[in-house]
Amino acid sequence: MKRTPKITAGWREWIALPNLGIPAVKAKLDTGARTSALHAENIQVFTENGVQRVRFLVHPVQRDTSVAVPCVADVADRRRITDSGGHAEHRIIIETQLAVDGAVWPIKLSLTNRDPMRFRMLLGRTAMRGHMVVDPGRSFVTGMQLESAYGARPKKPGKRI
């Protein structure tokens, strides 16, 4: 059986979530975190045709609410997640596709408010296992750029995207 080579990525990368309609979101690749997390607002669980689903809004660009992506996904699970600060929270878990450097595979994501964090998404080791190798001394290795996903974005003085 032929093995696909693992993607070498930096500690932060632009990745895509095509099933959610998100062409780019800046993610921190965190091998110390088991679960991946996506910034989500207005999280609403509902039932459709007997299936539990969730709708939510994603602002994929940090500190920029002009880009808003409405998303809908099936609820895969509900879990109690403890963050790095030791704070526990019950979160909705969804399964979706991750796209990075030409490869696509399914991952599970917890939905939470990541406004106070520097990254809209945290990619945990479970999602990376078997697909990626992280070089902690590098950033944005895969080549995806924010501008290619959302068009040219003016940088605000003193603000980092």
N, C-alpha and C positions, 0 to 999 in steps of 0.2 A: 504494500500500500504506500503510495507516494505521499509524503508529508509536505505540507505547504510551509515555506520558510516563515519564521516569525517576523513581524514588523518591528523594526527598531524605532523607538519613539523617545522623545524627550520627556522631562517631568511635567511639561505642559504642552498641550497640542490643541489645535482646532479639529474637532471631529463633527460628524454629521449623524443625525437621527432621522433617516429618510421616511420611515413609517409615520413619524410625528410631523413631518413637513418642516423639519429644522435642518437647513443646509449647512449651518455652522454654529457651534457653540464652543467656547474656550473651556477645556477640561483640565483639571489637575489629575495626573496619573499617580495614584497613591497606593503603593503596594502594601502599606500598613493598614489600609481600610479594606474590610471584607466586602462591604456592600457599596454599590454605586448610588449616587444621589443626583437628582436633577432639580434645579430651582423651578418651583411651580407656584402659581398664585391662583386664587379662586377655585380651589379644588372642590369638586362636587361629584359625589358618587350617585349613580342612578342605575335603574334596571331597564334593559332593553331586550325584548324577546327572551326573557328569562335569564339573561346574562348580566352580571354585575359589571358596570363600566364606570369610567371616571372621565370627567372633562376638566380641563385646567388650562391656564394661560401661561406661556413661557415668554419672558423677555430675554432672549439669548445673548444680548450684548449688555455687559455690565454697565450700570449707570446710564442706560439709554432706554427709556420706555417707549420711544417712537417705533421700535421694532417689537411687535407683539405677535406671537404665533398661538392661535387657539388649537388645542390638541384634544383628542378623544382616544381612549385605549381601554382594553379589557382589564379588569382588576385581576391580577395573578395571585395576590396574597396580601395579607396585612401583617406587619411585623413590628415588634418593639425594637427600635434601633437606638443604640447608645452612641453619641458622637464622641469626638476626641476629647471634649471637655467633660465627659462623664454624664451628660444630660440625656435622659431617655425620652423617646417620643414614639408614639404609635404612628406608623406611616403606611400609606398605600404603596403597594409594589406592582409595577407593570412590567410586561415583557415587550421589548421592541428590538429593532435592528440597529446596530452600530455600524457606521461606515467610516473607515479610516484608511488612507493610502491605497485605495482601490479594493480593499477587502471588506466584506460585510458578514456579520454574524449576529446571532441573537444574544441579548443581554437582559438582565433584570435591573430595574431602576427603582429606587424609592423616591417619592415625591415629597419635597419639603421646601420651606422658605429659606433660601440661601442668600438673601439680601446682605446680611452682614459679612458674608464670606467674599474672598477675592475672586472666586471662580463660580460660574453658574452651574458647573457640573463637576462632580468628583467621580473619577473612574476607578473603581476598586479592583482588587486583585482577582476576584472571582470572574469579572468580565474580561480581564486581560489574559487569564490563564490559557495557555496553549496558542495564543494569537500574537502576543506582544512581548517585547523585551524593553525595559525602560533604562535609558542612559540618563542618570540623574544630573549629569553635567551639561546636558543639552536641552534646548527648547525648540518647539515648532520644527521638528525634523521632517515631518511628513509632507510639508510644502503647502498644505491648505492655508488660504488666507481669508481673512474676514471680508476683504473687499470683493473677492470673487464670489462670495455668497450673497452679500447684501448690497453690493455697489459701493462706490467710493464713500467713505465716511469721514467727515471732517473731524480732526482731533481737537479736543478742547484743550486750551492751554493748561498745563499742569495735571491733566487727566491721563491715566493709562487705560488702554482698552484691554 
